[in-house]
Amino acid sequence: MTVILRDAMVFLSEDDSDPIVGTLSFESPFNANTTVTIKTTNKIKVTVTLLANQIDLAVFNLNKQGFGVIFKNALYYEDYENYAKECDDWNKLAKEVLGRELKPCFVNSFCL
């Protein structure tokens, strides 16, 4: 099954202050060797294909209830009910880096 995560911020290293912003897509199940495609949403459209293990951190607003994160080759879900501070921190990071909040992907969290 193909998973599509819209409006994600992808950092390729700890020193990366300018993330790649766009739509991530990959085949489930997700692991270190999963091929991830990122299509940028900038004025100049670019497609980047890499392995999951090349991603240092990816953040996306999964739905109105929480955020998803790719870290150390794994997917994590943080909902507002249990991780309100962390979700607010992801919103703050997006505002600092992008000047706006991330848009929800509207993906069911159980399919990750």
Backbone atoms as SQL, in Angstrom:
CREATE TABLE atoms (id INTEGER PRIMARY KEY, chain TEXT, resi INTEGER, resn TEXT, atom TEXT, x REAL, y REAL, z REAL);
INSERT INTO atoms VALUES
  (1, 'A', 1, 'MET', 'N', 0.839, -1.161, 0.000),
  (2, 'A', 1, 'MET', 'CA', 0.000, 0.000, 0.000),
  (3, 'A', 1, 'MET', 'C', 0.899, 1.245, 0.000),
  (4, 'A', 2, 'THR', 'N', 0.561, 2.196, -0.838),
  (5, 'A', 2, 'THR', 'CA', 1.303, 3.445, -0.896),
  (6, 'A', 2, 'THR', 'C', 0.758, 4.414, 0.144),
  (7, 'A', 3, 'VAL', 'N', 1.649, 4.966, 0.947),
  (8, 'A', 3, 'VAL', 'CA', 1.292, 5.970, 1.940),
  (9, 'A', 3, 'VAL', 'C', 1.731, 7.321, 1.404),
  (10, 'A', 4, 'ILE', 'N', 0.845, 8.302, 1.466),
  (11, 'A', 4, 'ILE', 'CA', 1.144, 9.651, 0.987),
  (12, 'A', 4, 'ILE', 'C', 0.955, 10.620, 2.146),
  (13, 'A', 5, 'LEU', 'N', 2.002, 11.359, 2.457),
  (14, 'A', 5, 'LEU', 'CA', 1.989, 12.335, 3.542),
  (15, 'A', 5, 'LEU', 'C', 2.211, 13.716, 2.944),
  (16, 'A', 6, 'ARG', 'N', 1.178, 14.512, 2.931),
  (17, 'A', 6, 'ARG', 'CA', 1.261, 15.832, 2.323),
  (18, 'A', 6, 'ARG', 'C', 1.798, 16.866, 3.306),
  (19, 'A', 7, 'ASP', 'N', 2.480, 17.852, 2.778),
  (20, 'A', 7, 'ASP', 'CA', 2.981, 18.995, 3.528),
  (21, 'A', 7, 'ASP', 'C', 3.861, 18.579, 4.701),
  (22, 'A', 8, 'ALA', 'N', 4.923, 17.883, 4.407),
  (23, 'A', 8, 'ALA', 'CA', 5.867, 17.434, 5.430),
  (24, 'A', 8, 'ALA', 'C', 7.160, 18.242, 5.352),
  (25, 'A', 9, 'MET', 'N', 7.814, 18.385, 6.502),
  (26, 'A', 9, 'MET', 'CA', 9.150, 18.985, 6.568),
  (27, 'A', 9, 'MET', 'C', 10.136, 17.850, 6.756),
  (28, 'A', 10, 'VAL', 'N', 11.148, 17.772, 5.882),
  (29, 'A', 10, 'VAL', 'CA', 12.133, 16.697, 5.951),
  (30, 'A', 10, 'VAL', 'C', 13.517, 17.293, 6.147),
  (31, 'A', 11, 'PHE', 'N', 14.130, 16.935, 7.268),
  (32, 'A', 11, 'PHE', 'CA', 15.495, 17.364, 7.569),
  (33, 'A', 11, 'PHE', 'C', 16.418, 16.187, 7.270),
  (34, 'A', 12, 'LEU', 'N', 17.458, 16.419, 6.468),
  (35, 'A', 12, 'LEU', 'CA', 18.371, 15.338, 6.088),
  (36, 'A', 12, 'LEU', 'C', 19.580, 15.237, 7.008),
  (37, 'A', 13, 'SER', 'N', 19.797, 16.240, 7.857),
  (38, 'A', 13, 'SER', 'CA', 20.875, 16.176, 8.838),
  (39, 'A', 13, 'SER', 'C', 20.507, 17.046, 10.022),
  (40, 'A', 14, 'GLU', 'N', 21.225, 16.873, 11.126),
  (41, 'A', 14, 'GLU', 'CA', 20.980, 17.681, 12.318),
  (42, 'A', 14, 'GLU', 'C', 21.269, 19.149, 12.069),
  (43, 'A', 15, 'ASP', 'N', 22.172, 19.439, 11.164),
  (44, 'A', 15, 'ASP', 'CA', 22.565, 20.814, 10.871),
  (45, 'A', 15, 'ASP', 'C', 21.689, 21.472, 9.806),
  (46, 'A', 16, 'ASP', 'N', 20.714, 20.745, 9.303),
  (47, 'A', 16, 'ASP', 'CA', 19.862, 21.212, 8.223),
  (48, 'A', 16, 'ASP', 'C', 18.859, 22.232, 8.749),
  (49, 'A', 17, 'SER', 'N', 19.077, 23.515, 8.439),
  (50, 'A', 17, 'SER', 'CA', 18.150, 24.554, 8.890),
  (51, 'A', 17, 'SER', 'C', 17.057, 24.815, 7.864),
  (52, 'A', 18, 'ASP', 'N', 17.276, 24.364, 6.633),
  (53, 'A', 18, 'ASP', 'CA', 16.286, 24.518, 5.572),
  (54, 'A', 18, 'ASP', 'C', 15.814, 23.133, 5.131),
  (55, 'A', 19, 'PRO', 'N', 14.700, 22.681, 5.666),
  (56, 'A', 19, 'PRO', 'CA', 14.223, 21.346, 5.296),
  (57, 'A', 19, 'PRO', 'C', 13.646, 21.326, 3.887),
  (58, 'A', 20, 'ILE', 'N', 13.509, 20.129, 3.367),
  (59, 'A', 20, 'ILE', 'CA', 12.767, 19.933, 2.127),
  (60, 'A', 20, 'ILE', 'C', 11.301, 19.887, 2.538),
  (61, 'A', 21, 'VAL', 'N', 10.461, 20.676, 1.882),
  (62, 'A', 21, 'VAL', 'CA', 9.037, 20.713, 2.210),
  (63, 'A', 21, 'VAL', 'C', 8.271, 20.190, 1.013),
  (64, 'A', 22, 'GLY', 'N', 7.418, 19.206, 1.268),
  (65, 'A', 22, 'GLY', 'CA', 6.640, 18.659, 0.172),
  (66, 'A', 22, 'GLY', 'C', 5.850, 17.435, 0.585),
  (67, 'A', 23, 'THR', 'N', 5.503, 16.646, -0.404),
  (68, 'A', 23, 'THR', 'CA', 4.709, 15.447, -0.208),
  (69, 'A', 23, 'THR', 'C', 5.618, 14.229, -0.202),
  (70, 'A', 24, 'LEU', 'N', 5.541, 13.439, 0.871),
  (71, 'A', 24, 'LEU', 'CA', 6.303, 12.192, 0.970),
  (72, 'A', 24, 'LEU', 'C', 5.413, 11.046, 0.534),
  (73, 'A', 25, 'SER', 'N', 5.982, 10.106, -0.183),
  (74, 'A', 25, 'SER', 'CA', 5.247, 8.884, -0.505),
  (75, 'A', 25, 'SER', 'C', 6.198, 7.702, -0.417),
  (76, 'A', 26, 'PHE', 'N', 5.640, 6.578, 0.051),
  (77, 'A', 26, 'PHE', 'CA', 6.429, 5.357, 0.192),
  (78, 'A', 26, 'PHE', 'C', 5.482, 4.177, 0.294),
  (79, 'A', 27, 'GLU', 'N', 6.038, 3.008, 0.055),
  (80, 'A', 27, 'GLU', 'CA', 5.264, 1.771, 0.176),
  (81, 'A', 27, 'GLU', 'C', 5.372, 1.263, 1.614),
  (82, 'A', 28, 'SER', 'N', 4.266, 0.842, 2.150),
  (83, 'A', 28, 'SER', 'CA', 4.233, 0.245, 3.481),
  (84, 'A', 28, 'SER', 'C', 4.584, -1.227, 3.365),
  (85, 'A', 29, 'PRO', 'N', 5.280, -1.810, 4.299),
  (86, 'A', 29, 'PRO', 'CA', 5.711, -1.330, 5.598),
  (87, 'A', 29, 'PRO', 'C', 6.951, -0.456, 5.489),
  (88, 'A', 30, 'PHE', 'N', 7.150, 0.381, 6.493),
  (89, 'A', 30, 'PHE', 'CA', 8.236, 1.355, 6.525),
  (90, 'A', 30, 'PHE', 'C', 9.405, 0.800, 7.316),
  (91, 'A', 31, 'ASN', 'N', 10.617, 0.879, 6.728),
  (92, 'A', 31, 'ASN', 'CA', 11.834, 0.479, 7.441),
  (93, 'A', 31, 'ASN', 'C', 13.012, 1.280, 6.879),
  (94, 'A', 32, 'ALA', 'N', 14.206, 1.001, 7.342),
  (95, 'A', 32, 'ALA', 'CA', 15.395, 1.770, 6.943),
  (96, 'A', 32, 'ALA', 'C', 15.653, 1.734, 5.440),
  (97, 'A', 33, 'ASN', 'N', 15.275, 0.653, 4.770),
  (98, 'A', 33, 'ASN', 'CA', 15.542, 0.512, 3.336),
  (99, 'A', 33, 'ASN', 'C', 14.362, 0.880, 2.452),
  (100, 'A', 34, 'THR', 'N', 13.325, 1.456, 3.034),
  (101, 'A', 34, 'THR', 'CA', 12.170, 1.886, 2.255),
  (102, 'A', 34, 'THR', 'C', 12.556, 3.073, 1.385),
  (103, 'A', 35, 'THR', 'N', 12.181, 3.026, 0.120),
  (104, 'A', 35, 'THR', 'CA', 12.415, 4.148, -0.784),
  (105, 'A', 35, 'THR', 'C', 11.338, 5.197, -0.538),
  (106, 'A', 36, 'VAL', 'N', 11.781, 6.425, -0.284),
  (107, 'A', 36, 'VAL', 'CA', 10.881, 7.539, -0.013),
  (108, 'A', 36, 'VAL', 'C', 11.024, 8.551, -1.141),
  (109, 'A', 37, 'THR', 'N', 9.911, 9.006, -1.673),
  (110, 'A', 37, 'THR', 'CA', 9.906, 10.029, -2.711),
  (111, 'A', 37, 'THR', 'C', 9.332, 11.300, -2.114),
  (112, 'A', 38, 'ILE', 'N', 10.041, 12.392, -2.315),
  (113, 'A', 38, 'ILE', 'CA', 9.576, 13.695, -1.844),
  (114, 'A', 38, 'ILE', 'C', 9.361, 14.572, -3.071),
  (115, 'A', 39, 'LYS', 'N', 8.150, 15.088, -3.224),
  (116, 'A', 39, 'LYS', 'CA', 7.850, 16.039, -4.294),
  (117, 'A', 39, 'LYS', 'C', 7.665, 17.393, -3.634),
  (118, 'A', 40, 'THR', 'N', 8.542, 18.334, -3.978),
  (119, 'A', 40, 'THR', 'CA', 8.491, 19.649, -3.343),
  (120, 'A', 40, 'THR', 'C', 7.255, 20.416, -3.791),
  (121, 'A', 41, 'THR', 'N', 6.865, 21.348, -2.929),
  (122, 'A', 41, 'THR', 'CA', 5.699, 22.169, -3.222),
  (123, 'A', 41, 'THR', 'C', 6.094, 23.614, -3.501),
  (124, 'A', 42, 'ASN', 'N', 7.379, 23.841, -3.734),
  (125, 'A', 42, 'ASN', 'CA', 7.873, 25.191, -4.037),
  (126, 'A', 42, 'ASN', 'C', 7.455, 25.592, -5.448),
  (127, 'A', 43, 'LYS', 'N', 7.776, 26.825, -5.812),
  (128, 'A', 43, 'LYS', 'CA', 7.481, 27.289, -7.172),
  (129, 'A', 43, 'LYS', 'C', 8.197, 26.426, -8.199),
  (130, 'A', 44, 'ILE', 'N', 9.423, 26.019, -7.879),
  (131, 'A', 44, 'ILE', 'CA', 10.172, 25.109, -8.742),
  (132, 'A', 44, 'ILE', 'C', 9.954, 23.708, -8.213),
  (133, 'A', 45, 'LYS', 'N', 9.305, 22.873, -8.990),
  (134, 'A', 45, 'LYS', 'CA', 8.968, 21.511, -8.557),
  (135, 'A', 45, 'LYS', 'C', 10.178, 20.600, -8.723),
  (136, 'A', 46, 'VAL', 'N', 10.513, 19.879, -7.653),
  (137, 'A', 46, 'VAL', 'CA', 11.637, 18.949, -7.653),
  (138, 'A', 46, 'VAL', 'C', 11.164, 17.651, -7.022),
  (139, 'A', 47, 'THR', 'N', 11.631, 16.542, -7.560),
  (140, 'A', 47, 'THR', 'CA', 11.347, 15.239, -6.962),
  (141, 'A', 47, 'THR', 'C', 12.657, 14.651, -6.462),
  (142, 'A', 48, 'VAL', 'N', 12.677, 14.267, -5.183),
  (143, 'A', 48, 'VAL', 'CA', 13.853, 13.692, -4.550),
  (144, 'A', 48, 'VAL', 'C', 13.495, 12.271, -4.133),
  (145, 'A', 49, 'THR', 'N', 14.338, 11.319, -4.485),
  (146, 'A', 49, 'THR', 'CA', 14.139, 9.930, -4.077),
  (147, 'A', 49, 'THR', 'C', 15.337, 9.513, -3.238),
  (148, 'A', 50, 'LEU', 'N', 15.039, 8.965, -2.056),
  (149, 'A', 50, 'LEU', 'CA', 16.107, 8.545, -1.149),
  (150, 'A', 50, 'LEU', 'C', 15.614, 7.390, -0.289),
  (151, 'A', 51, 'LEU', 'N', 16.535, 6.813, 0.468),
  (152, 'A', 51, 'LEU', 'CA', 16.172, 5.749, 1.399),
  (153, 'A', 51, 'LEU', 'C', 15.773, 6.364, 2.735),
  (154, 'A', 52, 'ALA', 'N', 14.906, 5.697, 3.444),
  (155, 'A', 52, 'ALA', 'CA', 14.423, 6.196, 4.727),
  (156, 'A', 52, 'ALA', 'C', 15.560, 6.471, 5.697),
  (157, 'A', 53, 'ASN', 'N', 16.618, 5.673, 5.632),
  (158, 'A', 53, 'ASN', 'CA', 17.722, 5.875, 6.577),
  (159, 'A', 53, 'ASN', 'C', 18.504, 7.160, 6.315),
  (160, 'A', 54, 'GLN', 'N', 18.231, 7.862, 5.221),
  (161, 'A', 54, 'GLN', 'CA', 18.877, 9.138, 4.933),
  (162, 'A', 54, 'GLN', 'C', 18.128, 10.313, 5.558),
  (163, 'A', 55, 'ILE', 'N', 16.939, 10.051, 6.100),
  (164, 'A', 55, 'ILE', 'CA', 16.133, 11.092, 6.730),
  (165, 'A', 55, 'ILE', 'C', 16.520, 11.197, 8.199),
  (166, 'A', 56, 'ASP', 'N', 16.935, 12.379, 8.612),
  (167, 'A', 56, 'ASP', 'CA', 17.244, 12.597, 10.021),
  (168, 'A', 56, 'ASP', 'C', 15.948, 12.796, 10.804),
  (169, 'A', 57, 'LEU', 'N', 15.054, 13.634, 10.271),
  (170, 'A', 57, 'LEU', 'CA', 13.776, 13.898, 10.910),
  (171, 'A', 57, 'LEU', 'C', 12.786, 14.372, 9.868),
  (172, 'A', 58, 'ALA', 'N', 11.595, 13.833, 9.907),
  (173, 'A', 58, 'ALA', 'CA', 10.495, 14.326, 9.079),
  (174, 'A', 58, 'ALA', 'C', 9.305, 14.557, 10.005),
  (175, 'A', 59, 'VAL', 'N', 8.635, 15.681, 9.816),
  (176, 'A', 59, 'VAL', 'CA', 7.488, 16.036, 10.648),
  (177, 'A', 59, 'VAL', 'C', 6.316, 16.337, 9.732),
  (178, 'A', 60, 'PHE', 'N', 5.137, 15.801, 10.080),
  (179, 'A', 60, 'PHE', 'CA', 3.944, 16.076, 9.298),
  (180, 'A', 60, 'PHE', 'C', 2.742, 16.093, 10.225),
  (181, 'A', 61, 'ASN', 'N', 1.779, 16.932, 9.894),
  (182, 'A', 61, 'ASN', 'CA', 0.543, 17.031, 10.649),
  (183, 'A', 61, 'ASN', 'C', -0.389, 15.967, 10.077),
  (184, 'A', 62, 'LEU', 'N', -0.474, 14.848, 10.765),
  (185, 'A', 62, 'LEU', 'CA', -1.206, 13.706, 10.229),
  (186, 'A', 62, 'LEU', 'C', -2.694, 13.991, 10.096),
  (187, 'A', 63, 'ASN', 'N', -3.281, 14.518, 11.137),
  (188, 'A', 63, 'ASN', 'CA', -4.694, 14.877, 11.120),
  (189, 'A', 63, 'ASN', 'C', -4.924, 15.889, 12.230),
  (190, 'A', 64, 'LYS', 'N', -6.149, 16.292, 12.450),
  (191, 'A', 64, 'LYS', 'CA', -6.419, 17.318, 13.461),
  (192, 'A', 64, 'LYS', 'C', -6.122, 16.836, 14.875),
  (193, 'A', 65, 'GLN', 'N', -5.942, 15.544, 15.059),
  (194, 'A', 65, 'GLN', 'CA', -5.688, 15.007, 16.392),
  (195, 'A', 65, 'GLN', 'C', -4.205, 14.897, 16.734),
  (196, 'A', 66, 'GLY', 'N', -3.307, 15.012, 15.752),
  (197, 'A', 66, 'GLY', 'CA', -1.906, 14.862, 16.109),
  (198, 'A', 66, 'GLY', 'C', -0.939, 14.918, 14.947),
  (199, 'A', 67, 'PHE', 'N', 0.333, 14.697, 15.300),
  (200, 'A', 67, 'PHE', 'CA', 1.436, 14.775, 14.353),
  (201, 'A', 67, 'PHE', 'C', 2.078, 13.408, 14.155),
  (202, 'A', 68, 'GLY', 'N', 2.688, 13.238, 13.010),
  (203, 'A', 68, 'GLY', 'CA', 3.502, 12.072, 12.742),
  (204, 'A', 68, 'GLY', 'C', 4.945, 12.518, 12.593),
  (205, 'A', 69, 'VAL', 'N', 5.851, 11.619, 12.955),
  (206, 'A', 69, 'VAL', 'CA', 7.274, 11.919, 12.898),
  (207, 'A', 69, 'VAL', 'C', 8.004, 10.695, 12.361),
  (208, 'A', 70, 'ILE', 'N', 8.959, 10.918, 11.486),
  (209, 'A', 70, 'ILE', 'CA', 9.885, 9.860, 11.075),
  (210, 'A', 70, 'ILE', 'C', 11.206, 10.191, 11.734),
  (211, 'A', 71, 'PHE', 'N', 11.696, 9.247, 12.546),
  (212, 'A', 71, 'PHE', 'CA', 12.948, 9.451, 13.264),
  (213, 'A', 71, 'PHE', 'C', 13.606, 8.096, 13.453),
  (214, 'A', 72, 'LYS', 'N', 14.888, 8.018, 13.137),
  (215, 'A', 72, 'LYS', 'CA', 15.654, 6.771, 13.248),
  (216, 'A', 72, 'LYS', 'C', 14.933, 5.606, 12.549),
  (217, 'A', 73, 'ASN', 'N', 14.542, 5.859, 11.316),
  (218, 'A', 73, 'ASN', 'CA', 13.952, 4.839, 10.430),
  (219, 'A', 73, 'ASN', 'C', 12.636, 4.270, 10.932),
  (220, 'A', 74, 'ALA', 'N', 11.924, 5.012, 11.755),
  (221, 'A', 74, 'ALA', 'CA', 10.641, 4.530, 12.272),
  (222, 'A', 74, 'ALA', 'C', 9.617, 5.654, 12.235),
  (223, 'A', 75, 'LEU', 'N', 8.355, 5.259, 12.129),
  (224, 'A', 75, 'LEU', 'CA', 7.245, 6.201, 12.145),
  (225, 'A', 75, 'LEU', 'C', 6.663, 6.271, 13.551),
  (226, 'A', 76, 'TYR', 'N', 6.369, 7.474, 13.994),
  (227, 'A', 76, 'TYR', 'CA', 5.760, 7.673, 15.304),
  (228, 'A', 76, 'TYR', 'C', 4.539, 8.569, 15.148),
  (229, 'A', 77, 'TYR', 'N', 3.573, 8.381, 16.033),
  (230, 'A', 77, 'TYR', 'CA', 2.368, 9.206, 16.030),
  (231, 'A', 77, 'TYR', 'C', 2.191, 9.809, 17.413),
  (232, 'A', 78, 'GLU', 'N', 2.013, 11.123, 17.464),
  (233, 'A', 78, 'GLU', 'CA', 1.804, 11.822, 18.723),
  (234, 'A', 78, 'GLU', 'C', 0.463, 12.530, 18.650),
  (235, 'A', 79, 'ASP', 'N', -0.488, 12.088, 19.481),
  (236, 'A', 79, 'ASP', 'CA', -1.803, 12.719, 19.462),
  (237, 'A', 79, 'ASP', 'C', -1.885, 13.815, 20.524),
  (238, 'A', 80, 'TYR', 'N', -2.796, 14.761, 20.286),
  (239, 'A', 80, 'TYR', 'CA', -2.937, 15.883, 21.216),
  (240, 'A', 80, 'TYR', 'C', -3.412, 15.432, 22.588),
  (241, 'A', 81, 'GLU', 'N', -4.138, 14.340, 22.646),
  (242, 'A', 81, 'GLU', 'CA', -4.652, 13.869, 23.938),
  (243, 'A', 81, 'GLU', 'C', -3.524, 13.471, 24.883),
  (244, 'A', 82, 'ASN', 'N', -2.515, 12.781, 24.361),
  (245, 'A', 82, 'ASN', 'CA', -1.422, 12.283, 25.196),
  (246, 'A', 82, 'ASN', 'C', -0.119, 13.066, 25.061),
  (247, 'A', 83, 'TYR', 'N', 0.031, 13.838, 23.982),
  (248, 'A', 83, 'TYR', 'CA', 1.299, 14.529, 23.707),
  (249, 'A', 83, 'TYR', 'C', 1.058, 15.990, 23.320),
  (250, 'A', 84, 'ALA', 'N', 0.210, 16.686, 24.064),
  (251, 'A', 84, 'ALA', 'CA', -0.158, 18.062, 23.720),
  (252, 'A', 84, 'ALA', 'C', 1.063, 18.971, 23.609),
  (253, 'A', 85, 'LYS', 'N', 2.006, 18.892, 24.558),
  (254, 'A', 85, 'LYS', 'CA', 3.186, 19.751, 24.521),
  (255, 'A', 85, 'LYS', 'C', 4.036, 19.467, 23.289),
  (256, 'A', 86, 'GLU', 'N', 4.250, 18.180, 22.982),
  (257, 'A', 86, 'GLU', 'CA', 5.055, 17.814, 21.812),
  (258, 'A', 86, 'GLU', 'C', 4.396, 18.311, 20.529),
  (259, 'A', 87, 'CYS', 'N', 3.074, 18.163, 20.414),
  (260, 'A', 87, 'CYS', 'CA', 2.371, 18.620, 19.214),
  (261, 'A', 87, 'CYS', 'C', 2.468, 20.137, 19.082),
  (262, 'A', 88, 'ASP', 'N', 2.338, 20.847, 20.202),
  (263, 'A', 88, 'ASP', 'CA', 2.507, 22.302, 20.160),
  (264, 'A', 88, 'ASP', 'C', 3.926, 22.677, 19.743),
  (265, 'A', 89, 'ASP', 'N', 4.911, 21.895, 20.195),
  (266, 'A', 89, 'ASP', 'CA', 6.301, 22.150, 19.798),
  (267, 'A', 89, 'ASP', 'C', 6.495, 21.946, 18.293),
  (268, 'A', 90, 'TRP', 'N', 5.846, 20.938, 17.711),
  (269, 'A', 90, 'TRP', 'CA', 5.949, 20.728, 16.261),
  (270, 'A', 90, 'TRP', 'C', 5.314, 21.902, 15.519),
  (271, 'A', 91, 'ASN', 'N', 4.185, 22.408, 16.020),
  (272, 'A', 91, 'ASN', 'CA', 3.564, 23.585, 15.417),
  (273, 'A', 91, 'ASN', 'C', 4.501, 24.787, 15.482),
  (274, 'A', 92, 'LYS', 'N', 5.154, 24.991, 16.625),
  (275, 'A', 92, 'LYS', 'CA', 6.094, 26.107, 16.787),
  (276, 'A', 92, 'LYS', 'C', 7.272, 25.972, 15.829),
  (277, 'A', 93, 'LEU', 'N', 7.804, 24.744, 15.697),
  (278, 'A', 93, 'LEU', 'CA', 8.919, 24.520, 14.779),
  (279, 'A', 93, 'LEU', 'C', 8.509, 24.860, 13.353),
  (280, 'A', 94, 'ALA', 'N', 7.336, 24.399, 12.937),
  (281, 'A', 94, 'ALA', 'CA', 6.865, 24.688, 11.576),
  (282, 'A', 94, 'ALA', 'C', 6.719, 26.190, 11.362),
  (283, 'A', 95, 'LYS', 'N', 6.177, 26.888, 12.352),
  (284, 'A', 95, 'LYS', 'CA', 6.018, 28.340, 12.226),
  (285, 'A', 95, 'LYS', 'C', 7.366, 29.041, 12.119),
  (286, 'A', 96, 'GLU', 'N', 8.354, 28.574, 12.890),
  (287, 'A', 96, 'GLU', 'CA', 9.684, 29.173, 12.834),
  (288, 'A', 96, 'GLU', 'C', 10.364, 28.932, 11.496),
  (289, 'A', 97, 'VAL', 'N', 10.261, 27.701, 11.005),
  (290, 'A', 97, 'VAL', 'CA', 10.976, 27.318, 9.787),
  (291, 'A', 97, 'VAL', 'C', 10.224, 27.743, 8.527),
  (292, 'A', 98, 'LEU', 'N', 8.902, 27.537, 8.516),
  (293, 'A', 98, 'LEU', 'CA', 8.117, 27.788, 7.306),
  (294, 'A', 98, 'LEU', 'C', 7.313, 29.079, 7.339),
  (295, 'A', 99, 'GLY', 'N', 7.138, 29.623, 8.540),
  (296, 'A', 99, 'GLY', 'CA', 6.298, 30.803, 8.667),
  (297, 'A', 99, 'GLY', 'C', 4.824, 30.473, 8.719),
  (298, 'A', 100, 'ARG', 'N', 4.499, 29.202, 8.882),
  (299, 'A', 100, 'ARG', 'CA', 3.107, 28.736, 8.940),
  (300, 'A', 100, 'ARG', 'C', 3.069, 27.361, 9.586),
  (301, 'A', 101, 'GLU', 'N', 1.874, 26.925, 9.952),
  (302, 'A', 101, 'GLU', 'CA', 1.711, 25.573, 10.475),
  (303, 'A', 101, 'GLU', 'C', 1.627, 24.591, 9.307),
  (304, 'A', 102, 'LEU', 'N', 1.910, 23.334, 9.589),
  (305, 'A', 102, 'LEU', 'CA', 1.764, 22.294, 8.579),
  (306, 'A', 102, 'LEU', 'C', 0.288, 21.973, 8.385),
  (307, 'A', 103, 'LYS', 'N', -0.090, 21.713, 7.147),
  (308, 'A', 103, 'LYS', 'CA', -1.479, 21.352, 6.849),
  (309, 'A', 103, 'LYS', 'C', -1.689, 19.870, 7.156),
  (310, 'A', 104, 'PRO', 'N', -2.877, 19.497, 7.646),
  (311, 'A', 104, 'PRO', 'CA', -3.152, 18.082, 7.932),
  (312, 'A', 104, 'PRO', 'C', -3.114, 17.224, 6.665),
  (313, 'A', 105, 'CYS', 'N', -2.603, 16.007, 6.827),
  (314, 'A', 105, 'CYS', 'CA', -2.534, 15.052, 5.715),
  (315, 'A', 105, 'CYS', 'C', -3.866, 14.341, 5.492),
  (316, 'A', 106, 'PHE', 'N', -4.683, 14.274, 6.552),
  (317, 'A', 106, 'PHE', 'CA', -5.957, 13.567, 6.535),
  (318, 'A', 106, 'PHE', 'C', -5.774, 12.085, 6.239),
  (319, 'A', 107, 'VAL', 'N', -4.729, 11.499, 6.825),
  (320, 'A', 107, 'VAL', 'CA', -4.458, 10.065, 6.689),
  (321, 'A', 107, 'VAL', 'C', -4.905, 9.402, 7.975),
  (322, 'A', 108, 'ASN', 'N', -5.481, 8.220, 7.866),
  (323, 'A', 108, 'ASN', 'CA', -5.811, 7.455, 9.060),
  (324, 'A', 108, 'ASN', 'C', -4.520, 6.952, 9.680),
  (325, 'A', 109, 'SER', 'N', -4.317, 7.214, 10.954),
  (326, 'A', 109, 'SER', 'CA', -3.067, 6.854, 11.609),
  (327, 'A', 109, 'SER', 'C', -2.844, 5.350, 11.641),
  (328, 'A', 110, 'PHE', 'N', -3.902, 4.569, 11.587),
  (329, 'A', 110, 'PHE', 'CA', -3.721, 3.122, 11.678),
  (330, 'A', 110, 'PHE', 'C', -3.082, 2.527, 10.436),
  (331, 'A', 111, 'CYS', 'N', -3.077, 3.237, 9.319),
  (332, 'A', 111, 'CYS', 'CA', -2.486, 2.680, 8.100),
  (333, 'A', 111, 'CYS', 'C', -0.989, 2.880, 8.068),
  (334, 'A', 112, 'LEU', 'N', -0.420, 3.574, 9.049),
  (335, 'A', 112, 'LEU', 'CA', 1.026, 3.722, 9.112),
  (336, 'A', 112, 'LEU', 'C', 1.583, 2.549, 9.827);
